[in-house]
Amino acid sequence: MAAGTIRYWAGARAAAGTHEEPYEGDTLGAVLDAAASAHGAELARVFTVATFLLDGSRSGRDAALADGVTIEVLPPFAGGSR
């Protein structure tokens, strides 16, 4: 199981109640599901419109994680979606 840091920006930060936190998981989807379960429905909603970067590269929920990878959660900043 990989371990790293997940960083929340803008509305994701507000929904999570934190700027960043550690994670453990094998895939991006597993980490997002655990974060949504820990922080609630508003963060889960943000995840439906957010872009996810793994060490700076845009990635989908099925992306495999390696130790030390930083996940960036970037919701739409101007009120639009992707």
Beta strands, then each sheet from edge to edge (+ up, - down):
strand 1: 2-8
strand 2: 20-25
strand 3: 51-54
strand 4: 57-58
strand 5: 70-74
sheet 1: 2+ 1- 5- 3+ 4-
end
